[in-house]
Amino acid sequence: MVSIGTPLSEVGTRALLCGSGELGKELTISLKRMGCYVITCDAYANAPAMQVSDKSEVFNMLDKDKLKLIIEKHKPDFVVPEVEAIATEVLLEAENNGYNIIPSAKAVNLTMNRDRIRDRAKNLGLKTADFAYAETEEELILEAKKIGTKVAIKPVMSSSGKGQSYALSEEDLKKAWKFAIDGMRGDRKRVIVEEFIDFEYEITLLTVLEKSGDVTFCDPIGHFQERGDYQYSWQPAKCSKEVISDAQDAARKMVMDLGGSGIFGVEFFVTKSDQVIFSELSPRPHDTGMVTMYTQNYSQFDIHARALLGMPLPQIKLLQSGASHVILAKNNATGDYVIEGVEDALKDNSVDFRLFGKPFLKPYRRMGVVLAENLEKAKIAAAKIIVKSKN
């Protein structure tokens, strides 16, 4: 109930977003459409979601005392993590004190650390690559030799492919160790080294867990990565019925174990023999799922907003096939920038786009996304849009 004298801008369910990137921006828009009051947080000012939220806070979310203070200051109905670099022990404590963490504090705590979520997947009986952990360069070399000739190395705490690489030799492993430590988030100096899977393709299965416990799925999304980061995706991915069934069974096990409510991005490798191998899980909208803004009647952001608010979930329909392609800054980009070529890209009237509004450039930073009816058109349109430094 709204009391007399309550400022109109502060009416509504209060959501605190921990992370204010492009995914948080679209989620904020979806929450605002449902009448929510949204407070956004990030480590830098004027982040994308801050540009469309009611209030914002700038601080390091790995600072336990500051994060606790912000939650107590705003007293949100929902705390909605959008990034991995969060002091998750604060969220566990907040949930015990009655705050609603989305999808659950357990899910956020486990998925922030690759080792914990990978161990959980294995304990649940999911097929994974062979893997081990290392906390020193010497340990990495030792464990890699046990696994095989070619291995993948990733920090246990990172996001968007930061610190990920492959190694074939001891010299590669030494370089990979430094690259992983330089790219890690937080203070856990630990990496996961895993078997290189010779997969045919990768998919993201957007999996929705409702407060009722019902689990539903969007059509599988195919995607391609470079430098460990998503470059383009398409929906629907061409999968056999067996692949879809196996992926859904695995995703259902994972989200039911993690609990709560919301959308999860569950990634799988698919081999030439149609074997489905668990890769990663994000307890939030997924970067590859931006294609749903073009393909579905309700985007992944609309679905996440409804699920976390406990609203009945509408029937999710694939209205048309489509693809998304990132608009990237160059490898040497820094500082202020300009974007050119959007009008040229839109000469194809099947093309749509989103610019994220990030306040500055850095190398390979995602600055926007092109949406189109197929991958070829998305690639052509994205190539016409140039992001470059002003200087």
Secondary structure, DSSP 8 states (H G I E B T S, - for coil): ---TT--GGG-S-EEEEE--SHHHHHHHHHHHHTT-EEEEEESSTT-GGGGTSSEEEES-TT-HHHHHHHHHHH--SEEEE-SS-S-HHHHHHHHHTT-EESS-HHHHHHHTSHHHHHHHHHHTT--B--EEEESSHHHHHHHHHHH-SSEEEEESS--TTTT-EEESSHHHHHHHHHHHHHH--TT---EEEEE----SEEEEEEEEE-TTS-EEE---EEEEEETTEEEEEEES----HHHHHHHHHHHHHHHHHH-SSEEEEEEEEE-TT--EEEEEEESS--GGGGGHHHHBSS-HHHHHHHHHHT-------B-S-EEEEEEE--TT--BSEEEE-HHHHTTSTT-EEEE---SSB-TT-EEEEEEESSHHHHHHHHHH-EEEE--
